[in-house]
């Protein structure tokens, strides 16, 4: 991901709606991408990963989309729940080396 | 699987003292562990890569004499903040992976406050 400064983007969604969190990365050689969820005061938690030979991967309520042409990654969360409120980070790497983390997006789920 | 444990979860120390943080891989062996630092509302910044049985590799700008890393076994890496000062106050997080090309798994971090 691209760490672009001190501003932490925030996304607010209504409970039950779908969430889409976006991430840009800069290394065109990156071939492995991960989304992490970080709750306050805790370490990042693995959500889902995708390799460059795929453009979409689905998990439980989450989908990651990869667009290598524009170096863009997105995380879709279906039926967002209060427990999804956290900061979400993307990370990219080349063959699992030197992960680069994005600036993060704070997801707030409104009741 | 792939559980990483970090201890302590928080520590308060006086300026000038040293603090040791432990990172353990509980159910796998990790030849490589990673230490990150995170400031409030910011992303993770890699400090160093800890290699079992050899010297750690530090990122540019990280003082190796201040942040001592020891990786004495395949399941334990330690980070010692020497002669801590208030500007060292931060959230320190370790991570490990089961192998190259595998995701990083993180500990729950250590909140260091230097008074």
Boltz contact constraints between the chains, C-beta under 6 A:
constraints:
  - contact:
      token1: [A, 3]
      token2: [B, 43]
      max_distance: 6.0
  - contact:
      token1: [A, 8]
      token2: [B, 41]
      max_distance: 6.0
  - contact:
      token1: [A, 34]
      token2: [B, 103]
      max_distance: 6.0
  - contact:
      token1: [A, 42]
      token2: [B, 108]
      max_distance: 6.0
  - contact:
      token1: [A, 43]
      token2: [B, 93]
      max_distance: 6.0
  - contact:
      token1: [A, 43]
      token2: [B, 106]
      max_distance: 6.0
  - contact:
      token1: [A, 43]
      token2: [B, 107]
      max_distance: 6.0
  - contact:
      token1: [A, 43]
      token2: [B, 108]
      max_distance: 6.0
  - contact:
      token1: [A, 43]
      token2: [B, 109]
      max_distance: 6.0
  - contact:
      token1: [A, 44]
      token2: [B, 106]
      max_distance: 6.0
  - contact:
      token1: [A, 46]
      token2: [B, 103]
      max_distance: 6.0
  - contact:
      token1: [A, 49]
      token2: [B, 103]
      max_distance: 6.0
  - contact:
      token1: [A, 95]
      token2: [B, 101]
      max_distance: 6.0
  - contact:
      token1: [A, 96]
      token2: [B, 100]
      max_distance: 6.0
  - contact:
      token1: [A, 96]
      token2: [B, 101]
      max_distance: 6.0
  - contact:
      token1: [A, 101]
      token2: [B, 43]
      max_distance: 6.0
  - contact:
      token1: [A, 101]
      token2: [B, 44]
      max_distance: 6.0
  - contact:
      token1: [A, 103]
      token2: [B, 43]
      max_distance: 6.0
  - contact:
      token1: [A, 104]
      token2: [B, 43]
      max_distance: 6.0
